[in-house]
Amino acid sequence: MVDNQFIEIYGEYLRDESRQVGTAESITFAKSEEDIINAIKENASKKNQITTQGARTGLAASAVPFGGHILNLSRMNKVVGARYDEKKDRFFLRVQPGILLTEIRKYLLNKSFLTEGWCEESLNALNHMKKGEWFYSTDPTEASASIGGMVACNASGAKSFRYGSTRDHIESLRIVLADGDVLSIKRGQVFAEYGKFELTTEKGRKITGELPSYIMPKVKKNTSGYHNEPNMDMIDLFIGSDGTLGVISEIEIELSKQQSAAWGLTIFMPDEDSALDLVRALRGEKIFDNMEPLKLNPSAIEFFSHNALCMLREQQRTNPAFASIQEIKESYHTGIYTEIEADSNEEIWEGIKNLGSVIERLGGDEDATWVANNHTSLEKLHAFRHACPECVNMQIDNIKKTYPSITKLGTDMSVPDEKLKQVMKMYNEELAENNLYAVIFGHVGNNHLHVNTIPRNMDEYHRAKELYSKWAEKIAAMGGAVSAEHGVGKLKVPFLQKMFSEEELNEMRDLKVVFDPEQLFNRGTIFPYVECKEAI
């Protein structure tokens, strides 16, 4: 029975940025680990399923409840400690899961930490930090994402080309399990041995189990199901697990040191094929026999399709919100954005001085490039980069006024390096065959592109969904991943079934039952809920 009063008061917590809307009977706004423990124990005693939420910026509906209880962590939003490893010059922050990426950035830029309750070691660590000296390198497009949500889906973003995904920057986790016990796990301390593992909770309970037998695809970005390697560090199992194994109550993140110089370049090429060859060159691949590879070490390599540029150009003409973006000339066909960081401008220039020759030899115009080498001009290029998803969201919201059932349709799939041109050919040809309009943008350096179909009616919406399902199967056959950075959530469950066999999915389900015997956490996420013998 629908509780209209609950919906009226808490309706916003029934949805996330996927534009999906769910149902729930109750909600808790935890402010501490103890609150999480109490909420889990209370709901476990009633066998209520529990959906964990952070900032609800996810695109895979992980935070959308399908009944039961909502455990919202947005009020657990503090930095609770710091640690500096002087010998290795490494800096770490301990944070609660609900803190936003924007808040972390603000604290680091201004060194404005709220240190109430910090221990002496944490306070002393701040003496080794200057304003703006360190940064957190994981940079999803949605900067209002919570750190807990980023861990849950192993988020990445543009700078993952150089800095990797969330997993590469997590040092320790505290996780509340289904019985209210707490698992504290630190990187480098507990490893699986030939696929078998043993973990010990704070109350001394031993958790033993076996990892699945499937092999992860050899791609640079992947959040498709539980991370799995025979002798892996066990902390990596929980990163990217979409909140299905336990509730994260504390996270220790590693920071990166800010370099002195940063340049951004948006390069416009005459066609898509030459743009993809430019990507290969930026990655350091040798594309001309008589020219040495570029030595740039970019932090980001991003792609903007012809349709994406046309969409932005139209918004510039009609929407004042996009007026500050630099002019996109009619002659610009396909765009590539790259960002390069180093200890000096001279070092960057040394790396890019051959780039102009590469652009010219690929048929481009060196002058058709936006260059930014200071904070203000870089922010303009960042605004351009973020404008694409904003425009897509605006268009989907407008279409929903006529067709409320329509949701955002964007791929989140990645392929190995050698399959980049093949997958782009597939996208373009099959969109045209199905008479579907789409814009393509994203992290091309990692062969990870977001194909955003903008359906004009329900028929196009259903055809696009069917096409995405076919793509998932084809990308899995290429050795790719059906989810690269947004997690599987609830929306991409059918895609994961194209990538893994039923036997392999059951291995994931068996692994979940080891930690969550009643399958209470985020039910319906990663794989459909099926009652197991252990859960009866």
DOVO-884768 format. One record per residue (C-alpha): residue number from 1; x, y, z. Coordinates in nm, 4 decimals, padded with zeros to 6 digits, always signed. Layout:
BEGIN
nr  u  v  w
NUM  X  Y  Z $
...
***
This chain:
BEGIN
nr  u  v  w
1  +00.0000  +00.0000  +00.0000 $
2  +00.1389  +00.3416  -00.0987 $
3  +00.1959  +00.5757  +00.1967 $
4  +00.1120  +00.9134  +00.0449 $
5  +00.2304  +01.1006  +00.3535 $
6  +00.5737  +00.9323  +00.3279 $
7  +00.5948  +01.0246  -00.0406 $
8  +00.4938  +01.3841  +00.0327 $
9  +00.7656  +01.4272  +00.2965 $
10  +01.0431  +01.2059  +00.1609 $
11  +00.9576  +01.1757  -00.2081 $
12  +01.2927  +01.3132  -00.3251 $
13  +01.4677  +01.0175  -00.1589 $
14  +01.2840  +00.7751  -00.3847 $
15  +01.4893  +00.8792  -00.6903 $
16  +01.8384  +00.9542  -00.8139 $
17  +01.9920  +01.1066  -01.1287 $
18  +01.8934  +00.7999  -01.3318 $
19  +01.5420  +00.9559  -01.3315 $
20  +01.4061  +00.6276  -01.1891 $
21  +01.1530  +00.6508  -00.9041 $
22  +01.1083  +00.3775  -00.6438 $
23  +00.9150  +00.3059  -00.3260 $
24  +01.0004  +00.2712  +00.0439 $
25  +00.8225  +00.2445  +00.3775 $
26  +01.0729  +00.4146  +00.6081 $
27  +01.3969  +00.6130  +00.6168 $
28  +01.6883  +00.6775  +00.8539 $
29  +01.9290  +00.9719  +00.8289 $
30  +02.2384  +00.8322  +00.9979 $
31  +02.4813  +01.0738  +01.1637 $
32  +02.7272  +00.8165  +01.2965 $
33  +02.8434  +00.4590  +01.2594 $
34  +02.6343  +00.3750  +01.5648 $
35  +02.3245  +00.5051  +01.3848 $
36  +02.4037  +00.2768  +01.0909 $
37  +02.4441  -00.0225  +01.3223 $
38  +02.1152  +00.0472  +01.4987 $
39  +01.9247  +00.0946  +01.1720 $
40  +02.0641  -00.2278  +01.0273 $
41  +01.9856  -00.4305  +01.3398 $
42  +01.6313  -00.2955  +01.3625 $
43  +01.5511  -00.3656  +00.9977 $
44  +01.7311  -00.7003  +00.9911 $
45  +01.5164  -00.8173  +01.2811 $
46  +01.2102  -00.7487  +01.0618 $
47  +01.3817  -00.8783  +00.7457 $
48  +01.3290  -00.5396  +00.5802 $
49  +01.5447  -00.4817  +00.2768 $
50  +01.7772  -00.1786  +00.3062 $
51  +01.8810  +00.0624  +00.0305 $
52  +02.1854  +00.2770  +00.1063 $
53  +02.2028  +00.6328  -00.0266 $
54  +02.4573  +00.9118  -00.0417 $
55  +02.4092  +01.2170  -00.2605 $
56  +02.1878  +01.0272  -00.5104 $
57  +02.3878  +01.1502  -00.8098 $
58  +02.4227  +00.7995  -00.9561 $
59  +02.3026  +00.7108  -01.3039 $
60  +02.2383  +00.3381  -01.2518 $
61  +01.9569  +00.3598  -00.9915 $
62  +02.1664  +00.2026  -00.7133 $
63  +02.0196  +00.4542  -00.4662 $
64  +01.6591  +00.4002  -00.5795 $
65  +01.4740  +00.1865  -00.3219 $
66  +01.2538  -00.0978  -00.4421 $
67  +01.0602  -00.1204  -00.1162 $
68  +01.1740  -00.1538  +00.2446 $
69  +01.3971  +00.0917  +00.4305 $
70  +01.6216  +00.3759  +00.3110 $
71  +01.9497  +00.4258  +00.4981 $
72  +02.0592  +00.7751  +00.3967 $
73  +02.4193  +00.8749  +00.4786 $
74  +02.4139  +01.2357  +00.3549 $
75  +02.4431  +01.3712  +00.7122 $
76  +02.7638  +01.1757  +00.7728 $
77  +02.9588  +01.4479  +00.5939 $
78  +03.2748  +01.5228  +00.7916 $
79  +03.6483  +01.4808  +00.7536 $
80  +03.7350  +01.2928  +01.0720 $
81  +04.1129  +01.2678  +01.0524 $
82  +04.4330  +01.2955  +00.8511 $
83  +04.7592  +01.1078  +00.8221 $
84  +05.0901  +01.2008  +00.6646 $
85  +05.3544  +00.9426  +00.5713 $
86  +05.6679  +01.1565  +00.5830 $
87  +05.8974  +00.8803  +00.4578 $
88  +05.6968  +00.8281  +00.1362 $
89  +05.5458  +01.1786  +00.1154 $
90  +05.1897  +01.0433  +00.1103 $
91  +04.8872  +01.2193  +00.2539 $
92  +04.5604  +01.0564  +00.3597 $
93  +04.2228  +01.1830  +00.4819 $
94  +03.9686  +00.9834  +00.6801 $
95  +03.6166  +01.0848  +00.5816 $
96  +03.2589  +00.9874  +00.6458 $
97  +03.0751  +00.8430  +00.3434 $
98  +02.8300  +01.1298  +00.2973 $
99  +03.0875  +01.4031  +00.2426 $
100  +03.0700  +01.5515  -00.1073 $
101  +03.3554  +01.5743  -00.3528 $
102  +03.2972  +01.9498  -00.3721 $
103  +03.3518  +01.9768  +00.0043 $
104  +03.6758  +01.7780  -00.0125 $
105  +03.8006  +02.0090  -00.2861 $
106  +03.7038  +02.3177  -00.0855 $
107  +03.8802  +02.1921  +00.2265 $
108  +04.1990  +02.1119  +00.0345 $
109  +04.2021  +02.4387  -00.1580 $
110  +04.1600  +02.6551  +00.1525 $
111  +04.2951  +02.4181  +00.4205 $
112  +03.9719  +02.4941  +00.6073 $
113  +03.9231  +02.1652  +00.7909 $
114  +03.6816  +02.1407  +01.0819 $
115  +03.9088  +01.9555  +01.3249 $
116  +03.6824  +01.9113  +01.6283 $
117  +03.7410  +01.5663  +01.7760 $
118  +04.0578  +01.4999  +01.5769 $
119  +04.3392  +01.3092  +01.7477 $
120  +04.6859  +01.4602  +01.7902 $
121  +04.8302  +01.2584  +01.4991 $
122  +04.5638  +01.3986  +01.2655 $
123  +04.6200  +01.7553  +01.3815 $
124  +04.9951  +01.7197  +01.3375 $
125  +04.9459  +01.5845  +00.9860 $
126  +04.7950  +01.9172  +00.8774 $
127  +05.1293  +02.0839  +00.9504 $
128  +05.2607  +01.9045  +00.6405 $
129  +04.9868  +02.0465  +00.4175 $
130  +04.9880  +02.3807  +00.2401 $
131  +04.6759  +02.5327  +00.0866 $
132  +04.6109  +02.3804  -00.2532 $
133  +04.9148  +02.1514  -00.2301 $
134  +04.7164  +01.8257  -00.2437 $
135  +04.4063  +01.7174  -00.4344 $
136  +04.1781  +01.4175  -00.4684 $
137  +04.2234  +01.3013  -00.8265 $
138  +03.9023  +01.1056  -00.8863 $
139  +03.6880  +01.3516  -01.0787 $
140  +03.3437  +01.2326  -01.1911 $
141  +03.1476  +01.4857  -01.3949 $
142  +02.9044  +01.5294  -01.1053 $
143  +03.1213  +01.6999  -00.8421 $
144  +02.8357  +01.6880  -00.5901 $
145  +02.8771  +01.3094  -00.5654 $
146  +02.9442  +01.1710  -00.2189 $
147  +03.2705  +00.9900  -00.1494 $
148  +03.0790  +00.6857  -00.0227 $
149  +02.8844  +00.6666  -00.3479 $
150  +03.2071  +00.7001  -00.5454 $
151  +03.3547  +00.4056  -00.3555 $
152  +03.0357  +00.2029  -00.4015 $
153  +03.0506  +00.2313  -00.7817 $
154  +03.4290  +00.2705  -00.8203 $
155  +03.3738  +00.6071  -00.9884 $
156  +03.6367  +00.7553  -01.2132 $
157  +03.6093  +01.0441  -01.4584 $
158  +03.8214  +01.2409  -01.7029 $
159  +04.1491  +01.2290  -01.5098 $
160  +04.1333  +00.8529  -01.4677 $
161  +04.3498  +00.8238  -01.7803 $
162  +04.6482  +00.9222  -01.5655 $
163  +04.5320  +00.8788  -01.2069 $
164  +04.3089  +00.5723  -01.2251 $
165  +03.9694  +00.5157  -01.0639 $
166  +03.8472  +00.5438  -00.7043 $
167  +03.9910  +00.2001  -00.6252 $
168  +04.3441  +00.3299  -00.6823 $
169  +04.3061  +00.5891  -00.4043 $
170  +04.1323  +00.4004  -00.1218 $
171  +04.3592  +00.3031  +00.1662 $
172  +04.1102  +00.1679  +00.4220 $
173  +03.7388  +00.1147  +00.4839 $
174  +03.5085  +00.0553  +00.7756 $
175  +03.2038  -00.1485  +00.6719 $
176  +02.8966  -00.2323  +00.8807 $
177  +02.7778  -00.5829  +00.7976 $
178  +02.4290  -00.7305  +00.7963 $
179  +02.4436  -00.8379  +01.1631 $
180  +02.5647  -00.4942  +01.2797 $
181  +02.9236  -00.6121  +01.3237 $
182  +03.1982  -00.3951  +01.1730 $
183  +03.4722  -00.4965  +00.9317 $
184  +03.7790  -00.2705  +00.9348 $
185  +04.0019  -00.3407  +00.6369 $
186  +04.3250  -00.1727  +00.5282 $
187  +04.4998  -00.2021  +00.1938 $
188  +04.7932  -00.4404  +00.1920 $
189  +04.6852  -00.6382  +00.4997 $
190  +04.4421  -00.9104  +00.3846 $
191  +04.4789  -01.0982  +00.0561 $
192  +04.2929  -01.3866  -00.0987 $
193  +04.5000  -01.6998  -00.1521 $
194  +04.4197  -01.8948  -00.4673 $
195  +04.0673  -01.7563  -00.4636 $
196  +03.9938  -01.8240  -00.0942 $
197  +03.9719  -01.5563  +00.1754 $
198  +03.9298  -01.5084  +00.5485 $
199  +03.8311  -01.1792  +00.7138 $
200  +03.7922  -01.1031  +01.0836 $
201  +03.5364  -00.8556  +01.2164 $
202  +03.5918  -00.6253  +01.5140 $
203  +03.4000  -00.8697  +01.7341 $
204  +03.6290  -01.1528  +01.6262 $
205  +03.3891  -01.3288  +01.3880 $
206  +03.5644  -01.5103  +01.1026 $
207  +03.4205  -01.4662  +00.7551 $
208  +03.5498  -01.7233  +00.5088 $
209  +03.4584  -01.7709  +00.1480 $
210  +03.5648  -01.8335  -00.2077 $
211  +03.5963  -01.5795  -00.4859 $
212  +03.4190  -01.6390  -00.8185 $
213  +03.5944  -01.8191  -01.1027 $
214  +03.5291  -01.5594  -01.3746 $
215  +03.8109  -01.3492  -01.5213 $
216  +03.7784  -00.9697  -01.5357 $
217  +03.8025  -00.8105  -01.8824 $
218  +04.1364  -00.6509  -01.9760 $
219  +04.0104  -00.2933  -01.9971 $
220  +04.1266  +00.0241  -01.8234 $
221  +03.7890  +00.1007  -01.6659 $
222  +03.5471  -00.1569  -01.5278 $
223  +03.2745  -00.1642  -01.2621 $
224  +03.0873  -00.4675  -01.3955 $
225  +03.0081  -00.6875  -01.0967 $
226  +03.2344  -00.7818  -00.8075 $
227  +03.6055  -00.7176  -00.8614 $
228  +03.7828  -01.0499  -00.8812 $
229  +04.1452  -01.1661  -00.8941 $
230  +04.2730  -01.4942  -00.7449 $
231  +04.5188  -01.3346  -00.4959 $
232  +04.3676  -00.9882  -00.4731 $
233  +04.3737  -00.7422  -00.1870 $
234  +04.0371  -00.8024  -00.0196 $
235  +03.9626  -00.4316  +00.0207 $
236  +03.9039  -00.4283  -00.3569 $
237  +03.6043  -00.6602  -00.3261 $
238  +03.4060  -00.3884  -00.1477 $
239  +03.5068  -00.1054  -00.3803 $
240  +03.2603  -00.1131  -00.6688 $
241  +03.0238  -00.3569  -00.4939 $
242  +02.7301  -00.1119  -00.5237 $
243  +02.6510  -00.1304  -00.1514 $
244  +02.5450  -00.4948  -00.1734 $
245  +02.7906  -00.6419  +00.0803 $
246  +02.7676  -00.3914  +00.3652 $
247  +02.7344  -00.0225  +00.4517 $
248  +03.0512  +00.1861  +00.4357 $
249  +03.0825  +00.4007  +00.7489 $
250  +03.4332  +00.5458  +00.7055 $
251  +03.6821  +00.5810  +00.4199 $
252  +04.0503  +00.6674  +00.4110 $
253  +04.1411  +00.8290  +00.0802 $
254  +04.4880  +00.8987  -00.0553 $
255  +04.5515  +01.2428  -00.2014 $
256  +04.7707  +01.3338  -00.4983 $
257  +05.0213  +01.6167  -00.5032 $
258  +04.9284  +01.9165  -00.7143 $
259  +05.1767  +01.9914  -00.9920 $
260  +05.2867  +02.3451  -01.0649 $
261  +05.1611  +02.3715  -01.4224 $
262  +04.8498  +02.2492  -01.6039 $
263  +04.7487  +02.3035  -01.9661 $
264  +04.4256  +02.2147  -02.1389 $
265  +04.3793  +02.1831  -02.5153 $
266  +04.0560  +02.1367  -02.7068 $
267  +04.1480  +02.0278  -03.0593 $
268  +03.8924  +02.0214  -03.3398 $
269  +03.9479  +01.7695  -03.6179 $
270  +03.7868  +01.7510  -03.9647 $
271  +03.6329  +01.4058  -03.9151 $
272  +03.5902  +01.1358  -03.6548 $
273  +03.8514  +00.8957  -03.7892 $
274  +04.1303  +01.1551  -03.7690 $
275  +04.0127  +01.2472  -03.4173 $
276  +04.0484  +00.8836  -03.3060 $
277  +04.3975  +00.8682  -03.4574 $
278  +04.4800  +01.1817  -03.2600 $
279  +04.3640  +00.9997  -02.9454 $
280  +04.6049  +00.7176  -03.0243 $
281  +04.8865  +00.9705  -03.0654 $
282  +04.8012  +01.1426  -02.7363 $
283  +04.8137  +00.8033  -02.5639 $
284  +05.1730  +00.7660  -02.6830 $
285  +05.1078  +00.5204  -02.9661 $
286  +05.3258  +00.5475  -03.2754 $
287  +05.0938  +00.6385  -03.5631 $
288  +05.3539  +00.7542  -03.8190 $
289  +05.6577  +00.5438  -03.9117 $
290  +05.8869  +00.8447  -03.9464 $
291  +05.7772  +01.0289  -03.6327 $
292  +05.8554  +00.9459  -03.2717 $
293  +05.5556  +00.8974  -03.0380 $
294  +05.4374  +01.1977  -02.8390 $
295  +05.5596  +01.2096  -02.4787 $
296  +05.2828  +01.3990  -02.3034 $
297  +05.1496  +01.1774  -02.0213 $
298  +04.8031  +01.3445  -02.0302 $
299  +04.5795  +01.3278  -01.7263 $
300  +04.2662  +01.3385  -01.9459 $
301  +04.1692  +01.2632  -02.3074 $
302  +03.8030  +01.3383  -02.3836 $
303  +03.5873  +01.3035  -02.6967 $
304  +03.3020  +01.5145  -02.8393 $
305  +03.1145  +01.3830  -03.1419 $
306  +02.9904  +01.5957  -03.4295 $
307  +02.6344  +01.5786  -03.2912 $
308  +02.7604  +01.6820  -02.9482 $
309  +02.9251  +01.9931  -03.0943 $
310  +02.6084  +02.0750  -03.2932 $
311  +02.4003  +02.0398  -02.9758 $
312  +02.6295  +02.2752  -02.7836 $
313  +02.6392  +02.5226  -03.0720 $
314  +02.2582  +02.5361  -03.0744 $
315  +02.2478  +02.5890  -02.6983 $
316  +02.4933  +02.8761  -02.7345 $
317  +02.2499  +03.0447  -02.9710 $
318  +01.9352  +02.9934  -02.7663 $
319  +02.0260  +02.9413  -02.3996 $
320  +02.1963  +03.2208  -02.1996 $
321  +02.3256  +02.9601  -01.9513 $
322  +02.5736  +02.8409  -02.2160 $
323  +02.6725  +03.1812  -02.3494 $
324  +03.0069  +03.1793  -02.1646 $
325  +03.1333  +02.8769  -02.3581 $
326  +03.3805  +02.9643  -02.6325 $
327  +03.2400  +02.9875  -02.9842 $
328  +03.2084  +02.6519  -03.1602 $
329  +03.2608  +02.7291  -03.5275 $
330  +03.0583  +02.5567  -03.7986 $
331  +03.3804  +02.4088  -03.9383 $
332  +03.4533  +02.2174  -03.6158 $
333  +03.3539  +01.8551  -03.6773 $
334  +03.4834  +01.6422  -03.3864 $
335  +03.6507  +01.7605  -03.0674 $
336  +03.9260  +01.6105  -02.8513 $
337  +04.0093  +01.7619  -02.5134 $
338  +04.3327  +01.6785  -02.3362 $
339  +04.4795  +01.8032  -02.0110 $
340  +04.8493  +01.7851  -01.9260 $
341  +05.0108  +01.8464  -01.5862 $
342  +05.3794  +01.8828  -01.5025 $
343  +05.6211  +02.0662  -01.2734 $
344  +05.6637  +02.3576  -01.5145 $
345  +05.5186  +02.5193  -01.8265 $
346  +05.8499  +02.4527  -01.9991 $
347  +05.8178  +02.0801  -01.9337 $
348  +05.4666  +02.0767  -02.0818 $
349  +05.5758  +02.2770  -02.3853 $
350  +05.8640  +02.0349  -02.4416 $
351  +05.6069  +01.7565  -02.4546 $
352  +05.3561  +01.9199  -02.6872 $
353  +05.5784  +02.0974  -02.9396 $
354  +05.5390  +01.8040  -03.1821 $
355  +05.1621  +01.7889  -03.1322 $
356  +05.0949  +02.0542  -03.3970 $
357  +05.2754  +01.8445  -03.6595 $
358  +05.0613  +01.5418  -03.5695 $
359  +04.7419  +01.7468  -03.6007 $
360  +04.8482  +01.8796  -03.9427 $
361  +04.9485  +01.5352  -04.0724 $
362  +04.6082  +01.4006  -03.9676 $
363  +04.4378  +01.6685  -04.1772 $
364  +04.3574  +01.9053  -03.8926 $
365  +04.4294  +02.2732  -03.8479 $
366  +04.6677  +02.3556  -03.5642 $
367  +04.4972  +02.6948  -03.5308 $
368  +04.1585  +02.5290  -03.4673 $
369  +04.2624  +02.4613  -03.1081 $
370  +04.1696  +02.6193  -02.7776 $
371  +04.4666  +02.6394  -02.5427 $
372  +04.4431  +02.7136  -02.1707 $
373  +04.7479  +02.7465  -01.9460 $
374  +04.6098  +02.9240  -01.6382 $
375  +04.3298  +02.8595  -01.3905 $
376  +04.0786  +03.0991  -01.5461 $
377  +04.1145  +02.9703  -01.9015 $
378  +04.1167  +02.6092  -01.7799 $
379  +03.7847  +02.6650  -01.6048 $
380  +03.6382  +02.7755  -01.9396 $
381  +03.7464  +02.4499  -02.1006 $
382  +03.6094  +02.2540  -01.8041 $
383  +03.2772  +02.4367  -01.8476 $
384  +03.2730  +02.3266  -02.2110 $
385  +03.3421  +01.9660  -02.1098 $
386  +03.0653  +01.9608  -01.8488 $
387  +02.8151  +02.1347  -02.0778 $
388  +02.7524  +01.8171  -02.2805 $
389  +02.5929  +01.6078  -02.0030 $
390  +02.4063  +01.9160  -01.8791 $
391  +02.2533  +01.9678  -02.2245 $
392  +02.1533  +01.6020  -02.2496 $
393  +01.9857  +01.6124  -01.9073 $
394  +01.7961  +01.9270  -02.0046 $
395  +01.6684  +01.7686  -02.3242 $
396  +01.5595  +01.4502  -02.1456 $
397  +01.3772  +01.6545  -01.8805 $
398  +01.1920  +01.8446  -02.1545 $
399  +01.0926  +01.5224  -02.3312 $
400  +00.9681  +01.3753  -02.0008 $
401  +00.7059  +01.6513  -01.9861 $
402  +00.5373  +01.4811  -02.2823 $
403  +00.6505  +01.1226  -02.2169 $
404  +00.6978  +01.0807  -01.8375 $
405  +00.8177  +00.7196  -01.8737 $
406  +01.1276  +00.8197  -02.0687 $
407  +01.4546  +00.8021  -01.8755 $
408  +01.8085  +00.8995  -01.9653 $
409  +01.9722  +00.6487  -02.2000 $
410  +02.3496  +00.6664  -02.1866 $
411  +02.6005  +00.3874  -02.2356 $
412  +02.8789  +00.3298  -01.9850 $
413  +03.0774  +00.0605  -02.1668 $
414  +03.4504  +00.0268  -02.2300 $
415  +03.6618  -00.1811  -02.4680 $
416  +04.0311  -00.2705  -02.5071 $
417  +04.2536  -00.0189  -02.6893 $
418  +04.2570  -00.2092  -03.0168 $
419  +03.8743  -00.2110  -03.0350 $
420  +03.8199  +00.1672  -03.0170 $
421  +03.7580  +00.2284  -03.3872 $
422  +03.5520  -00.0886  -03.4166 $
423  +03.3175  +00.0106  -03.1357 $
424  +03.2770  +00.3649  -03.2725 $
425  +03.1885  +00.2206  -03.6140 $
426  +02.9296  -00.0025  -03.4474 $
427  +02.7736  +00.2879  -03.2575 $
428  +02.7492  +00.5136  -03.5622 $
429  +02.6215  +00.2544  -03.8064 $
430  +02.3578  +00.1037  -03.5782 $
431  +02.2276  +00.4404  -03.4609 $
432  +02.1815  +00.5361  -03.8266 $
433  +02.0175  +00.2014  -03.9121 $
434  +01.7664  +00.2547  -03.6312 $
435  +01.7079  +00.6227  -03.7158 $
436  +01.8063  +00.7293  -03.3630 $
437  +01.9571  +01.0640  -03.2659 $
438  +02.2444  +01.0510  -03.0177 $
439  +02.5392  +01.2528  -02.8954 $
440  +02.8625  +01.0776  -02.7990 $
441  +03.1156  +01.2105  -02.5521 $
442  +03.3383  +01.0804  -02.2774 $
443  +03.6675  +00.9335  -02.1702 $
444  +03.8070  +00.8199  -02.5030 $
445  +04.1586  +00.7822  -02.3625 $
446  +04.0247  +00.4792  -02.1751 $
447  +03.8041  +00.3711  -02.4708 $
448  +03.5053  +00.4608  -02.2584 $
449  +03.2383  +00.6635  -02.4359 $
450  +02.8898  +00.7698  -02.3313 $
451  +02.6423  +00.7265  -02.6174 $
452  +02.3440  +00.9381  -02.5125 $
453  +02.0350  +00.8674  -02.7189 $
454  +01.7760  +01.1439  -02.7103 $
455  +01.4452  +00.9746  -02.8022 $
456  +01.1707  +01.1885  -02.9521 $
457  +00.8895  +00.9479  -02.8610 $
458  +00.8247  +00.6188  -02.6794 $
459  +00.8893  +00.4089  -02.9897 $
460  +01.2417  +00.5520  -03.0206 $
461  +01.2939  +00.5057  -02.6489 $
462  +01.2114  +00.1345  -02.6653 $
463  +01.4213  +00.0826  -02.9794 $
464  +01.7161  +00.2549  -02.8138 $
465  +01.6881  +00.0337  -02.5050 $
466  +01.6827  -00.2750  -02.7258 $
467  +01.9864  -00.1475  -02.9167 $
468  +02.1791  -00.0877  -02.5934 $
469  +02.1116  -00.4458  -02.4913 $
470  +02.2546  -00.5698  -02.8217 $
471  +02.5576  -00.3463  -02.7740 $
472  +02.6198  -00.4942  -02.4297 $
473  +02.6418  -00.8399  -02.5834 $
474  +02.8715  -00.7244  -02.8648 $
475  +03.0991  -00.5293  -02.6305 $
476  +03.1288  -00.8279  -02.3975 $
477  +03.2312  -01.0348  -02.7030 $
478  +03.5022  -00.7738  -02.7771 $
479  +03.6480  -00.8335  -02.4306 $
480  +03.4923  -00.5147  -02.2957 $
481  +03.2953  -00.4147  -01.9861 $
482  +02.9234  -00.3260  -01.9864 $
483  +02.9757  -00.0840  -01.6964 $
484  +03.2940  +00.1204  -01.6841 $
485  +03.2423  +00.3808  -01.4106 $
486  +02.8797  +00.4181  -01.2963 $
487  +02.8322  +00.0766  -01.1408 $
488  +02.5750  -00.1804  -01.2467 $
489  +02.3044  -00.0616  -01.0097 $
490  +01.9553  -00.1775  -01.0989 $
491  +01.9360  -00.0390  -01.4521 $
492  +02.2267  -00.2385  -01.5962 $
493  +02.1371  -00.5765  -01.4470 $
494  +02.0250  -00.7044  -01.7926 $
495  +02.3545  -00.5847  -01.9434 $
496  +02.5584  -00.7783  -01.6880 $
497  +02.3652  -01.0895  -01.7910 $
498  +02.5131  -01.0413  -02.1405 $
499  +02.8654  -01.0247  -01.9987 $
500  +02.8531  -01.3121  -01.7486 $
501  +02.6913  -01.6552  -01.7632 $
502  +02.4156  -01.7541  -01.5230 $
503  +02.6675  -01.9741  -01.3417 $
504  +02.9035  -01.6759  -01.2951 $
505  +02.6197  -01.4522  -01.1755 $
506  +02.5253  -01.7203  -00.9239 $
507  +02.8865  -01.7149  -00.8013 $
508  +02.8428  -01.3408  -00.7368 $
509  +02.5166  -01.4086  -00.5564 $
510  +02.6832  -01.6786  -00.3422 $
511  +02.9546  -01.4296  -00.2516 $
512  +02.6949  -01.1741  -00.1448 $
513  +02.5264  -01.4323  +00.0792 $
514  +02.8566  -01.4849  +00.2656 $
515  +02.8363  -01.1226  +00.3862 $
516  +02.4599  -01.0650  +00.3705 $
517  +02.2812  -01.3988  +00.4326 $
518  +01.9296  -01.2534  +00.4068 $
519  +02.0219  -01.0454  +00.0997 $
520  +01.8894  -00.7295  +00.2654 $
521  +02.1383  -00.4768  +00.1234 $
522  +02.0475  -00.3044  -00.2045 $
523  +01.8334  -00.5920  -00.3210 $
524  +01.7971  -00.6074  -00.7006 $
525  +02.1336  -00.4362  -00.7560 $
526  +02.3962  -00.6136  -00.9746 $
527  +02.1739  -00.9213  -01.0137 $
528  +01.8024  -00.9974  -00.9650 $
529  +01.6968  -01.1022  -00.6170 $
530  +01.6585  -01.4794  -00.5896 $
531  +01.5906  -01.6331  -00.2507 $
532  +01.8807  -01.8578  -00.1543 $
533  +01.8682  -02.1562  +00.0801 $
534  +02.1023  -01.9723  +00.3155 $
535  +01.8528  -01.6846  +00.3281 $
536  +01.5539  -01.8911  +00.4357 $
***
